[in-house]
């Protein structure tokens, strides 16, 4: 973690620091020790003076609030595991000729892991091809036979529909003619009745009109028996009945064909089953051929990684579905860590991290946070999280321990104070400040913190005089004190690394 002062650019190197006769942290410790000694000396002098004079003000070491940068870093550790592993299973049943790897070997993509017996492979290929031909011939025969039955059924169904319509139309035609005949006969009969009534009521039987009525009655009787329209309609009905008989006979024949073709053709379910069985067998046969083609040159590694298990021996015949190898990638790796409830609230997916493995620092990123806490060995609930390593190389070993620094938050140009300056009581956080030589409690709102500095969001401003560490309990709030300026927050050119 880097802390830089306002208007000062500080670059934190990924490389280990070169040790000098006295590094900056040691220098800071010595500086604070010297200042502490001076403060203690002054306090001692003050004590003596107090006894002698009784009027010397208590002295406090102060610091001036400055602006700076704070980065919050969570330091933890975990073990390196892979993000991508593949278990190789046997897809063909063949004798194993050669196993080219052992557990723990590093392999690259394309390396041959295992070879099969070539003669056994060729025999298995020929068998699969013959099986494929048999499946195809049997299916085609069933389809052709069923197609003939389907054609006959289609013909019967089509003709039956046409014949039933023709029969209905012919019956309607006959019914229409019969109605016309009945209507014509009724009309003639009614006219004849009217003529008879007129003849009976006619007053003069000897008149010419009476004779005409008699003739009309005779003509009406003839028409009722020999009317041309009636006879024509009767002839049409006779022809229609003959046609209707032919339609019904053909309909009976088509229904018989329909019944026999329906009984011999496959049902929709049977057709679906035939199609499914054919596809299933065809897929299996082609899959066998494909699997044989894939392993013709042997089983190869799909990616660069480490063989973590070998579950087959040379000379044995593999079983389809049997486990052969486990390959774990070294190109896609992560570090599994555990987060406490205090760290969990600061960590989110996507945050950057530094991962140190064997002295090498890699770039990382928070890629996953579990949604469930699991108690650790001491019973403390911990949440698992993954840090994906973005730039892995062949120097990474799976299973080794790794140090992880997660950069959870960073602010620039804010009010900062030393961590030890922040106190807490039942009401919350506060800092001792000296204002007009009076020691006061100042309530503050803290932001993010590093191991050395805390962001102050509310309560202080740049230039305020604070007491980083109240050395004695005899000095209390409200007392008049003598401020003694101590070291500034951060001298020019220094940076602070730390995490929380």
MARLUM-779522 format. One record per residue (C-alpha): x, z, y; residue in three letters. Coordinates in steps of 0.05 Angstrom, whole numbers, plus 5000, padded with zeros to 4 digits. Layout:
pt X=X&Z=Z&Y=Y&residuo=ala
...
//
This chain:
pt X=5000&Z=5000&Y=5000&residuo=unk
pt X=5026&Z=4982&Y=5069&residuo=unk
pt X=5012&Z=5018&Y=5134&residuo=unk
pt X=5032&Z=4979&Y=5196&residuo=unk
pt X=5029&Z=5002&Y=5267&residuo=unk
pt X=4992&Z=4965&Y=5322&residuo=unk
pt X=5027&Z=4901&Y=5343&residuo=unk
pt X=5075&Z=4909&Y=5285&residuo=unk
pt X=5078&Z=4862&Y=5225&residuo=unk
pt X=5097&Z=4895&Y=5160&residuo=unk
pt X=5108&Z=4854&Y=5097&residuo=unk
pt X=5107&Z=4890&Y=5029&residuo=unk
pt X=5151&Z=4857&Y=4978&residuo=unk
pt X=5132&Z=4850&Y=4905&residuo=unk
pt X=5205&Z=4862&Y=4886&residuo=unk
pt X=5233&Z=4932&Y=4872&residuo=unk
pt X=5264&Z=4966&Y=4933&residuo=unk
pt X=5340&Z=4967&Y=4938&residuo=unk
pt X=5363&Z=5038&Y=4940&residuo=unk
pt X=5404&Z=5057&Y=5001&residuo=unk
pt X=5444&Z=5120&Y=5013&residuo=unk
pt X=5380&Z=5149&Y=5042&residuo=unk
pt X=5314&Z=5111&Y=5035&residuo=unk
pt X=5258&Z=5116&Y=5085&residuo=unk
pt X=5215&Z=5165&Y=5046&residuo=unk
pt X=5273&Z=5212&Y=5037&residuo=unk
pt X=5290&Z=5205&Y=5110&residuo=unk
pt X=5217&Z=5223&Y=5127&residuo=unk
pt X=5220&Z=5284&Y=5082&residuo=unk
pt X=5285&Z=5307&Y=5116&residuo=unk
pt X=5254&Z=5293&Y=5185&residuo=unk
pt X=5194&Z=5335&Y=5168&residuo=unk
pt X=5239&Z=5389&Y=5139&residuo=unk
pt X=5281&Z=5392&Y=5202&residuo=unk
pt X=5219&Z=5394&Y=5245&residuo=unk
pt X=5189&Z=5447&Y=5201&residuo=unk
pt X=5253&Z=5488&Y=5207&residuo=unk
pt X=5252&Z=5481&Y=5282&residuo=unk
pt X=5179&Z=5501&Y=5283&residuo=unk
pt X=5192&Z=5562&Y=5240&residuo=unk
pt X=5251&Z=5580&Y=5284&residuo=unk
pt X=5208&Z=5574&Y=5346&residuo=unk
pt X=5153&Z=5614&Y=5313&residuo=unk
pt X=5203&Z=5668&Y=5296&residuo=unk
pt X=5228&Z=5669&Y=5367&residuo=unk
pt X=5156&Z=5671&Y=5390&residuo=unk
pt X=5143&Z=5730&Y=5345&residuo=unk
pt X=5201&Z=5769&Y=5373&residuo=unk
pt X=5181&Z=5750&Y=5444&residuo=unk
pt X=5110&Z=5772&Y=5431&residuo=unk
pt X=5134&Z=5840&Y=5410&residuo=unk
pt X=5177&Z=5844&Y=5471&residuo=unk
pt X=5132&Z=5812&Y=5523&residuo=unk
pt X=5063&Z=5807&Y=5491&residuo=unk
pt X=5045&Z=5746&Y=5532&residuo=unk
pt X=5079&Z=5685&Y=5499&residuo=unk
pt X=5029&Z=5631&Y=5476&residuo=unk
pt X=5031&Z=5613&Y=5402&residuo=unk
pt X=5065&Z=5546&Y=5389&residuo=unk
pt X=5037&Z=5490&Y=5345&residuo=unk
pt X=5070&Z=5426&Y=5323&residuo=unk
pt X=5028&Z=5367&Y=5345&residuo=unk
pt X=5024&Z=5292&Y=5334&residuo=unk
pt X=4993&Z=5237&Y=5376&residuo=unk
pt X=4937&Z=5197&Y=5345&residuo=unk
pt X=4956&Z=5123&Y=5339&residuo=unk
pt X=4925&Z=5058&Y=5316&residuo=unk
pt X=4947&Z=5027&Y=5251&residuo=unk
pt X=4929&Z=4995&Y=5185&residuo=unk
pt X=4905&Z=5030&Y=5122&residuo=unk
pt X=4900&Z=5001&Y=5052&residuo=unk
pt X=4865&Z=5039&Y=4997&residuo=unk
pt X=4896&Z=5027&Y=4929&residuo=unk
pt X=4875&Z=5057&Y=4862&residuo=unk
pt X=4933&Z=5068&Y=4814&residuo=unk
pt X=4918&Z=5068&Y=4740&residuo=unk
pt X=4943&Z=5040&Y=4675&residuo=unk
pt X=4917&Z=5005&Y=4613&residuo=unk
pt X=4937&Z=4961&Y=4555&residuo=unk
pt X=4944&Z=4886&Y=4554&residuo=unk
pt X=4893&Z=4849&Y=4511&residuo=unk
pt X=4871&Z=4777&Y=4505&residuo=unk
pt X=4810&Z=4746&Y=4539&residuo=unk
pt X=4806&Z=4691&Y=4486&residuo=unk
pt X=4814&Z=4700&Y=4412&residuo=unk
pt X=4795&Z=4655&Y=4355&residuo=unk
pt X=4784&Z=4671&Y=4282&residuo=unk
pt X=4797&Z=4610&Y=4238&residuo=unk
pt X=4750&Z=4602&Y=4179&residuo=unk
pt X=4756&Z=4552&Y=4122&residuo=unk
pt X=4708&Z=4494&Y=4129&residuo=unk
pt X=4729&Z=4461&Y=4063&residuo=unk
pt X=4743&Z=4488&Y=3994&residuo=unk
pt X=4814&Z=4463&Y=3979&residuo=unk
pt X=4878&Z=4491&Y=3950&residuo=unk
pt X=4928&Z=4516&Y=4003&residuo=unk
pt X=4994&Z=4479&Y=4001&residuo=unk
pt X=5035&Z=4514&Y=4056&residuo=unk
pt X=5025&Z=4571&Y=4106&residuo=unk
pt X=5070&Z=4559&Y=4166&residuo=unk
pt X=5061&Z=4624&Y=4204&residuo=unk
pt X=5064&Z=4699&Y=4196&residuo=unk
pt X=5028&Z=4755&Y=4232&residuo=unk
pt X=5060&Z=4768&Y=4300&residuo=unk
pt X=5086&Z=4696&Y=4308&residuo=unk
pt X=5080&Z=4663&Y=4377&residuo=unk
pt X=5051&Z=4593&Y=4370&residuo=unk
pt X=5035&Z=4539&Y=4420&residuo=unk
pt X=4974&Z=4492&Y=4422&residuo=unk
pt X=4981&Z=4439&Y=4368&residuo=unk
pt X=5027&Z=4478&Y=4322&residuo=unk
pt X=5009&Z=4471&Y=4248&residuo=unk
pt X=4986&Z=4537&Y=4218&residuo=unk
pt X=4967&Z=4515&Y=4147&residuo=unk
pt X=4969&Z=4452&Y=4103&residuo=unk
pt X=4923&Z=4434&Y=4044&residuo=unk
pt X=4937&Z=4398&Y=3978&residuo=unk
pt X=4932&Z=4323&Y=3993&residuo=unk
pt X=4908&Z=4301&Y=3924&residuo=unk
pt X=4852&Z=4351&Y=3923&residuo=unk
pt X=4833&Z=4330&Y=3993&residuo=unk
pt X=4827&Z=4256&Y=3973&residuo=unk
pt X=4784&Z=4273&Y=3912&residuo=unk
pt X=4738&Z=4315&Y=3956&residuo=unk
pt X=4732&Z=4258&Y=4006&residuo=unk
pt X=4711&Z=4207&Y=3952&residuo=unk
pt X=4659&Z=4255&Y=3925&residuo=unk
pt X=4630&Z=4265&Y=3994&residuo=unk
pt X=4625&Z=4189&Y=4006&residuo=unk
pt X=4589&Z=4178&Y=3939&residuo=unk
pt X=4541&Z=4235&Y=3955&residuo=unk
pt X=4526&Z=4203&Y=4023&residuo=unk
pt X=4509&Z=4136&Y=3989&residuo=unk
pt X=4463&Z=4170&Y=3939&residuo=unk
pt X=4426&Z=4207&Y=3995&residuo=unk
pt X=4416&Z=4142&Y=4034&residuo=unk
pt X=4389&Z=4102&Y=3973&residuo=unk
pt X=4340&Z=4156&Y=3952&residuo=unk
pt X=4313&Z=4163&Y=4021&residuo=unk
pt X=4305&Z=4088&Y=4032&residuo=unk
pt X=4266&Z=4081&Y=3966&residuo=unk
pt X=4219&Z=4137&Y=3984&residuo=unk
pt X=4208&Z=4109&Y=4054&residuo=unk
pt X=4193&Z=4039&Y=4028&residuo=unk
pt X=4143&Z=4063&Y=3976&residuo=unk
pt X=4109&Z=4107&Y=4026&residuo=unk
pt X=4107&Z=4050&Y=4077&residuo=unk
pt X=4067&Z=4007&Y=4028&residuo=unk
pt X=4016&Z=4062&Y=4019&residuo=unk
pt X=4013&Z=4073&Y=4093&residuo=unk
pt X=4001&Z=3999&Y=4104&residuo=unk
pt X=3943&Z=3998&Y=4054&residuo=unk
pt X=3914&Z=4060&Y=4087&residuo=unk
pt X=3920&Z=4029&Y=4155&residuo=unk
pt X=3885&Z=3966&Y=4131&residuo=unk
pt X=3829&Z=4006&Y=4099&residuo=unk
pt X=3820&Z=4050&Y=4160&residuo=unk
pt X=3818&Z=3990&Y=4207&residuo=unk
pt X=3769&Z=3951&Y=4164&residuo=unk
pt X=3725&Z=4011&Y=4152&residuo=unk
pt X=3718&Z=4021&Y=4226&residuo=unk
pt X=3702&Z=3948&Y=4237&residuo=unk
pt X=3653&Z=3945&Y=4179&residuo=unk
pt X=3617&Z=4008&Y=4200&residuo=unk
pt X=3608&Z=3978&Y=4269&residuo=unk
pt X=3584&Z=3912&Y=4240&residuo=unk
pt X=3535&Z=3948&Y=4194&residuo=unk
pt X=3509&Z=3989&Y=4253&residuo=unk
pt X=3502&Z=3926&Y=4295&residuo=unk
pt X=3466&Z=3888&Y=4239&residuo=unk
pt X=3419&Z=3946&Y=4225&residuo=unk
pt X=3403&Z=3949&Y=4299&residuo=unk
pt X=3390&Z=3874&Y=4299&residuo=unk
pt X=3342&Z=3879&Y=4240&residuo=unk
pt X=3308&Z=3939&Y=4272&residuo=unk
pt X=3299&Z=3900&Y=4336&residuo=unk
pt X=3267&Z=3840&Y=4299&residuo=unk
pt X=3221&Z=3886&Y=4260&residuo=unk
pt X=3198&Z=3919&Y=4324&residuo=unk
pt X=3184&Z=3850&Y=4354&residuo=unk
pt X=3143&Z=3830&Y=4293&residuo=unk
pt X=3104&Z=3894&Y=4295&residuo=unk
pt X=3091&Z=3886&Y=4370&residuo=unk
pt X=3070&Z=3813&Y=4361&residuo=unk
pt X=3023&Z=3830&Y=4304&residuo=unk
pt X=2993&Z=3888&Y=4343&residuo=unk
pt X=2982&Z=3843&Y=4404&residuo=unk
pt X=2947&Z=3790&Y=4360&residuo=unk
pt X=2904&Z=3842&Y=4326&residuo=unk
pt X=2884&Z=3873&Y=4392&residuo=unk
pt X=2866&Z=3803&Y=4420&residuo=unk
pt X=2824&Z=3789&Y=4357&residuo=unk
pt X=2787&Z=3855&Y=4365&residuo=unk
pt X=2771&Z=3839&Y=4437&residuo=unk
pt X=2745&Z=3770&Y=4416&residuo=unk
pt X=2700&Z=3802&Y=4363&residuo=unk
pt X=2671&Z=3850&Y=4414&residuo=unk
pt X=2658&Z=3794&Y=4463&residuo=unk
pt X=2623&Z=3753&Y=4409&residuo=unk
pt X=2579&Z=3810&Y=4388&residuo=unk
pt X=2558&Z=3825&Y=4459&residuo=unk
pt X=2547&Z=3752&Y=4478&residuo=unk
pt X=2472&Z=3742&Y=4494&residuo=unk
pt X=2464&Z=3669&Y=4474&residuo=unk
pt X=2489&Z=3652&Y=4404&residuo=unk
pt X=2469&Z=3580&Y=4413&residuo=unk
pt X=2512&Z=3567&Y=4474&residuo=unk
pt X=2577&Z=3528&Y=4476&residuo=unk
pt X=2614&Z=3591&Y=4500&residuo=unk
pt X=2592&Z=3628&Y=4438&residuo=unk
pt X=2620&Z=3572&Y=4395&residuo=unk
pt X=2686&Z=3575&Y=4432&residuo=unk
pt X=2691&Z=3649&Y=4419&residuo=unk
pt X=2682&Z=3637&Y=4345&residuo=unk
pt X=2737&Z=3585&Y=4345&residuo=unk
pt X=2784&Z=3632&Y=4382&residuo=unk
pt X=2771&Z=3686&Y=4331&residuo=unk
pt X=2788&Z=3637&Y=4274&residuo=unk
pt X=2852&Z=3616&Y=4310&residuo=unk
pt X=2871&Z=3689&Y=4321&residuo=unk
pt X=2863&Z=3704&Y=4247&residuo=unk
pt X=2909&Z=3645&Y=4231&residuo=unk
pt X=2961&Z=3668&Y=4282&residuo=unk
pt X=2962&Z=3737&Y=4252&residuo=unk
pt X=2983&Z=3707&Y=4186&residuo=unk
pt X=3024&Z=3646&Y=4206&residuo=unk
pt X=3052&Z=3658&Y=4276&residuo=unk
pt X=3116&Z=3618&Y=4286&residuo=unk
pt X=3153&Z=3673&Y=4323&residuo=unk
pt X=3136&Z=3723&Y=4270&residuo=unk
pt X=3159&Z=3676&Y=4214&residuo=unk
pt X=3224&Z=3661&Y=4252&residuo=unk
pt X=3239&Z=3734&Y=4261&residuo=unk
pt X=3225&Z=3746&Y=4188&residuo=unk
pt X=3274&Z=3692&Y=4169&residuo=unk
pt X=3327&Z=3723&Y=4215&residuo=unk
pt X=3315&Z=3790&Y=4182&residuo=unk
pt X=3326&Z=3760&Y=4113&residuo=unk
pt X=3393&Z=3730&Y=4134&residuo=unk
pt X=3414&Z=3795&Y=4168&residuo=unk
pt X=3397&Z=3835&Y=4105&residuo=unk
pt X=3440&Z=3789&Y=4063&residuo=unk
pt X=3498&Z=3797&Y=4112&residuo=unk
pt X=3487&Z=3872&Y=4114&residuo=unk
pt X=3492&Z=3874&Y=4038&residuo=unk
pt X=3559&Z=3839&Y=4041&residuo=unk
pt X=3585&Z=3887&Y=4094&residuo=unk
pt X=3564&Z=3947&Y=4053&residuo=unk
pt X=3598&Z=3920&Y=3990&residuo=unk
pt X=3663&Z=3907&Y=4028&residuo=unk
pt X=3658&Z=3976&Y=4060&residuo=unk
pt X=3654&Z=4008&Y=3992&residuo=unk
pt X=3717&Z=3969&Y=3971&residuo=unk
pt X=3755&Z=3992&Y=4033&residuo=unk
pt X=3734&Z=4064&Y=4023&residuo=unk
pt X=3761&Z=4060&Y=3952&residuo=unk
pt X=3827&Z=4032&Y=3978&residuo=unk
pt X=3828&Z=4086&Y=4031&residuo=unk
pt X=3819&Z=4141&Y=3979&residuo=unk
pt X=3873&Z=4114&Y=3932&residuo=unk
pt X=3924&Z=4103&Y=3988&residuo=unk
pt X=3912&Z=4171&Y=4017&residuo=unk
pt X=3923&Z=4202&Y=3950&residuo=unk
pt X=3988&Z=4165&Y=3937&residuo=unk
pt X=4019&Z=4166&Y=4007&residuo=unk
pt X=4060&Z=4225&Y=4031&residuo=unk
pt X=4026&Z=4274&Y=4077&residuo=unk
pt X=4054&Z=4287&Y=4146&residuo=unk
pt X=4084&Z=4352&Y=4120&residuo=unk
pt X=4115&Z=4315&Y=4061&residuo=unk
pt X=4143&Z=4261&Y=4107&residuo=unk
pt X=4172&Z=4315&Y=4152&residuo=unk
pt X=4202&Z=4350&Y=4093&residuo=unk
pt X=4232&Z=4284&Y=4066&residuo=unk
pt X=4261&Z=4269&Y=4135&residuo=unk
pt X=4288&Z=4339&Y=4143&residuo=unk
pt X=4319&Z=4340&Y=4074&residuo=unk
pt X=4351&Z=4272&Y=4085&residuo=unk
pt X=4379&Z=4293&Y=4152&residuo=unk
pt X=4404&Z=4359&Y=4124&residuo=unk
pt X=4439&Z=4326&Y=4066&residuo=unk
pt X=4466&Z=4271&Y=4110&residuo=unk
pt X=4493&Z=4322&Y=4160&residuo=unk
pt X=4525&Z=4363&Y=4105&residuo=unk
pt X=4558&Z=4301&Y=4074&residuo=unk
pt X=4583&Z=4275&Y=4141&residuo=unk
pt X=4605&Z=4345&Y=4161&residuo=unk
pt X=4646&Z=4350&Y=4097&residuo=unk
pt X=4678&Z=4283&Y=4113&residuo=unk
pt X=4690&Z=4305&Y=4185&residuo=unk
pt X=4719&Z=4372&Y=4163&residuo=unk
pt X=4765&Z=4336&Y=4114&residuo=unk
pt X=4788&Z=4289&Y=4169&residuo=unk
pt X=4802&Z=4348&Y=4216&residuo=unk
pt X=4847&Z=4384&Y=4166&residuo=unk
pt X=4881&Z=4322&Y=4139&residuo=unk
pt X=4943&Z=4339&Y=4179&residuo=unk
pt X=4932&Z=4414&Y=4170&residuo=unk
pt X=4899&Z=4469&Y=4212&residuo=unk
pt X=4929&Z=4472&Y=4281&residuo=unk
pt X=4930&Z=4523&Y=4338&residuo=unk
pt X=4879&Z=4508&Y=4392&residuo=unk
pt X=4917&Z=4546&Y=4446&residuo=unk
pt X=4982&Z=4584&Y=4458&residuo=unk
pt X=4980&Z=4654&Y=4431&residuo=unk
pt X=4999&Z=4704&Y=4378&residuo=unk
pt X=4978&Z=4703&Y=4305&residuo=unk
pt X=4950&Z=4774&Y=4296&residuo=unk
pt X=4927&Z=4767&Y=4224&residuo=unk
pt X=4938&Z=4721&Y=4164&residuo=unk
pt X=4883&Z=4727&Y=4111&residuo=unk
pt X=4902&Z=4672&Y=4061&residuo=unk
pt X=4959&Z=4660&Y=4012&residuo=unk
pt X=4994&Z=4597&Y=3989&residuo=unk
pt X=4965&Z=4566&Y=3926&residuo=unk
pt X=4897&Z=4597&Y=3933&residuo=unk
pt X=4834&Z=4554&Y=3939&residuo=unk
pt X=4797&Z=4570&Y=4003&residuo=unk
pt X=4723&Z=4587&Y=4003&residuo=unk
pt X=4679&Z=4554&Y=4054&residuo=unk
pt X=4669&Z=4607&Y=4108&residuo=unk
pt X=4729&Z=4649&Y=4085&residuo=unk
pt X=4773&Z=4678&Y=4140&residuo=unk
pt X=4843&Z=4647&Y=4147&residuo=unk
pt X=4876&Z=4669&Y=4212&residuo=unk
pt X=4864&Z=4705&Y=4278&residuo=unk
pt X=4897&Z=4675&Y=4340&residuo=unk
pt X=4897&Z=4713&Y=4406&residuo=unk
pt X=4913&Z=4676&Y=4470&residuo=unk
pt X=4972&Z=4695&Y=4515&residuo=unk
pt X=4948&Z=4646&Y=4568&residuo=unk
pt X=4884&Z=4684&Y=4583&residuo=unk
pt X=4899&Z=4759&Y=4584&residuo=unk
pt X=4871&Z=4821&Y=4615&residuo=unk
pt X=4887&Z=4895&Y=4623&residuo=unk
pt X=4833&Z=4943&Y=4600&residuo=unk
pt X=4828&Z=5005&Y=4644&residuo=unk
pt X=4782&Z=5065&Y=4651&residuo=unk
pt X=4752&Z=5087&Y=4717&residuo=unk
pt X=4728&Z=5157&Y=4736&residuo=unk
pt X=4664&Z=5167&Y=4776&residuo=unk
pt X=4707&Z=5175&Y=4838&residuo=unk
pt X=4743&Z=5109&Y=4828&residuo=unk
pt X=4681&Z=5072&Y=4805&residuo=unk
pt X=4648&Z=5076&Y=4873&residuo=unk
pt X=4708&Z=5040&Y=4904&residuo=unk
pt X=4719&Z=4984&Y=4853&residuo=unk
pt X=4679&Z=4920&Y=4852&residuo=unk
pt X=4687&Z=4855&Y=4814&residuo=unk
pt X=4732&Z=4805&Y=4851&residuo=unk
pt X=4781&Z=4855&Y=4881&residuo=unk
pt X=4854&Z=4837&Y=4877&residuo=unk
pt X=4904&Z=4878&Y=4837&residuo=unk
pt X=4978&Z=4880&Y=4820&residuo=unk
pt X=4994&Z=4887&Y=4746&residuo=unk
pt X=5064&Z=4911&Y=4727&residuo=unk
pt X=5087&Z=4897&Y=4656&residuo=unk
pt X=5158&Z=4912&Y=4636&residuo=unk
pt X=5183&Z=4909&Y=4708&residuo=unk
pt X=5149&Z=4843&Y=4724&residuo=unk
pt X=5092&Z=4843&Y=4774&residuo=unk
pt X=5033&Z=4796&Y=4761&residuo=unk
pt X=4973&Z=4777&Y=4803&residuo=unk
pt X=4908&Z=4805&Y=4778&residuo=unk
pt X=4834&Z=4810&Y=4794&residuo=unk
pt X=4778&Z=4856&Y=4774&residuo=unk
pt X=4736&Z=4812&Y=4728&residuo=unk
pt X=4688&Z=4859&Y=4693&residuo=unk
pt X=4660&Z=4930&Y=4700&residuo=unk
pt X=4621&Z=4960&Y=4642&residuo=unk
pt X=4551&Z=4985&Y=4657&residuo=unk
pt X=4560&Z=5045&Y=4611&residuo=unk
pt X=4604&Z=5106&Y=4614&residuo=unk
pt X=4639&Z=5132&Y=4551&residuo=unk
pt X=4669&Z=5203&Y=4546&residuo=unk
pt X=4745&Z=5203&Y=4539&residuo=unk
pt X=4785&Z=5251&Y=4495&residuo=unk
pt X=4773&Z=5308&Y=4543&residuo=unk
pt X=4698&Z=5293&Y=4548&residuo=unk
pt X=4701&Z=5263&Y=4618&residuo=unk
pt X=4655&Z=5202&Y=4625&residuo=unk
pt X=4696&Z=5140&Y=4640&residuo=unk
pt X=4675&Z=5069&Y=4655&residuo=unk
pt X=4714&Z=5011&Y=4624&residuo=unk
pt X=4737&Z=4954&Y=4668&residuo=unk
pt X=4778&Z=4891&Y=4659&residuo=unk
pt X=4834&Z=4865&Y=4703&residuo=unk
pt X=4846&Z=4791&Y=4690&residuo=unk
pt X=4919&Z=4770&Y=4698&residuo=unk
pt X=4918&Z=4707&Y=4740&residuo=unk
pt X=4990&Z=4683&Y=4728&residuo=unk
pt X=5009&Z=4702&Y=4656&residuo=unk
pt X=5072&Z=4677&Y=4624&residuo=unk
pt X=5106&Z=4680&Y=4556&residuo=unk
pt X=5139&Z=4746&Y=4574&residuo=unk
pt X=5073&Z=4782&Y=4565&residuo=unk
pt X=5064&Z=4819&Y=4499&residuo=unk
pt X=4994&Z=4837&Y=4475&residuo=unk
pt X=4982&Z=4911&Y=4465&residuo=unk
pt X=5035&Z=4936&Y=4513&residuo=unk
pt X=5020&Z=4985&Y=4570&residuo=unk
pt X=5012&Z=4959&Y=4640&residuo=unk
pt X=5010&Z=4993&Y=4708&residuo=unk
pt X=4952&Z=4970&Y=4752&residuo=unk
pt X=4945&Z=4977&Y=4828&residuo=unk
pt X=4875&Z=4956&Y=4851&residuo=unk
pt X=4870&Z=4939&Y=4925&residuo=unk
pt X=4801&Z=4965&Y=4939&residuo=unk
pt X=4797&Z=4965&Y=5015&residuo=unk
pt X=4838&Z=4950&Y=5077&residuo=unk
pt X=4827&Z=4959&Y=5152&residuo=unk
pt X=4871&Z=4939&Y=5210&residuo=unk
pt X=4878&Z=4966&Y=5280&residuo=unk
pt X=4839&Z=5030&Y=5269&residuo=unk
pt X=4850&Z=5103&Y=5287&residuo=unk
pt X=4892&Z=5136&Y=5233&residuo=unk
pt X=4917&Z=5207&Y=5220&residuo=unk
pt X=4959&Z=5238&Y=5164&residuo=unk
pt X=4919&Z=5258&Y=5103&residuo=unk
pt X=4941&Z=5331&Y=5111&residuo=unk
pt X=4910&Z=5333&Y=5181&residuo=unk
pt X=4839&Z=5328&Y=5153&residuo=unk
pt X=4807&Z=5395&Y=5136&residuo=unk
pt X=4739&Z=5408&Y=5105&residuo=unk
pt X=4689&Z=5464&Y=5108&residuo=unk
pt X=4615&Z=5472&Y=5092&residuo=unk
pt X=4596&Z=5429&Y=5151&residuo=unk
pt X=4642&Z=5371&Y=5132&residuo=unk
pt X=4709&Z=5342&Y=5154&residuo=unk
pt X=4745&Z=5366&Y=5217&residuo=unk
pt X=4814&Z=5361&Y=5250&residuo=unk
pt X=4848&Z=5412&Y=5295&residuo=unk
pt X=4862&Z=5382&Y=5363&residuo=unk
pt X=4896&Z=5410&Y=5425&residuo=unk
pt X=4858&Z=5397&Y=5489&residuo=unk
pt X=4879&Z=5429&Y=5555&residuo=unk
pt X=4926&Z=5473&Y=5512&residuo=unk
pt X=4865&Z=5501&Y=5474&residuo=unk
pt X=4862&Z=5494&Y=5398&residuo=unk
pt X=4795&Z=5463&Y=5378&residuo=unk
pt X=4759&Z=5439&Y=5316&residuo=unk
pt X=4739&Z=5366&Y=5322&residuo=unk
pt X=4686&Z=5340&Y=5273&residuo=unk
pt X=4706&Z=5271&Y=5247&residuo=unk
pt X=4678&Z=5216&Y=5203&residuo=unk
pt X=4731&Z=5191&Y=5154&residuo=unk
pt X=4736&Z=5120&Y=5128&residuo=unk
pt X=4783&Z=5095&Y=5074&residuo=unk
pt X=4848&Z=5132&Y=5057&residuo=unk
pt X=4916&Z=5117&Y=5028&residuo=unk
pt X=4962&Z=5170&Y=4999&residuo=unk
pt X=4988&Z=5184&Y=5069&residuo=unk
pt X=4937&Z=5163&Y=5121&residuo=unk
pt X=4862&Z=5168&Y=5133&residuo=unk
pt X=4820&Z=5122&Y=5176&residuo=unk
pt X=4780&Z=5161&Y=5228&residuo=unk
pt X=4716&Z=5124&Y=5244&residuo=unk
pt X=4687&Z=5175&Y=5292&residuo=unk
pt X=4713&Z=5237&Y=5328&residuo=unk
pt X=4782&Z=5216&Y=5351&residuo=unk
pt X=4813&Z=5163&Y=5395&residuo=unk
pt X=4883&Z=5136&Y=5405&residuo=unk
pt X=4926&Z=5185&Y=5444&residuo=unk
pt X=4890&Z=5249&Y=5423&residuo=unk
pt X=4936&Z=5307&Y=5406&residuo=unk
pt X=4924&Z=5335&Y=5337&residuo=unk
pt X=4954&Z=5390&Y=5294&residuo=unk
pt X=4972&Z=5357&Y=5227&residuo=unk
pt X=4984&Z=5422&Y=5192&residuo=unk
pt X=4966&Z=5491&Y=5220&residuo=unk
pt X=5026&Z=5532&Y=5197&residuo=unk
pt X=4995&Z=5602&Y=5204&residuo=unk
pt X=4926&Z=5632&Y=5195&residuo=unk
pt X=4937&Z=5676&Y=5256&residuo=unk
pt X=4925&Z=5617&Y=5301&residuo=unk
pt X=4850&Z=5603&Y=5304&residuo=unk
pt X=4802&Z=5559&Y=5340&residuo=unk
pt X=4794&Z=5574&Y=5414&residuo=unk
pt X=4864&Z=5603&Y=5424&residuo=unk
pt X=4908&Z=5578&Y=5479&residuo=unk
pt X=4971&Z=5548&Y=5447&residuo=unk
pt X=5036&Z=5515&Y=5466&residuo=unk
pt X=5038&Z=5445&Y=5436&residuo=unk
pt X=5106&Z=5422&Y=5410&residuo=unk
pt X=5107&Z=5347&Y=5399&residuo=unk
pt X=5128&Z=5329&Y=5329&residuo=unk
pt X=5145&Z=5262&Y=5296&residuo=unk
pt X=5097&Z=5205&Y=5310&residuo=unk
pt X=5051&Z=5180&Y=5255&residuo=unk
pt X=5098&Z=5124&Y=5236&residuo=unk
pt X=5163&Z=5105&Y=5269&residuo=unk
pt X=5174&Z=5032&Y=5285&residuo=unk
pt X=5197&Z=4990&Y=5226&residuo=unk
pt X=5171&Z=5039&Y=5172&residuo=unk
pt X=5115&Z=5025&Y=5121&residuo=unk
pt X=5079&Z=5072&Y=5075&residuo=unk
pt X=5060&Z=5056&Y=5003&residuo=unk
pt X=5008&Z=5096&Y=4969&residuo=unk
pt X=4941&Z=5097&Y=4935&residuo=unk
pt X=4883&Z=5142&Y=4923&residuo=unk
//
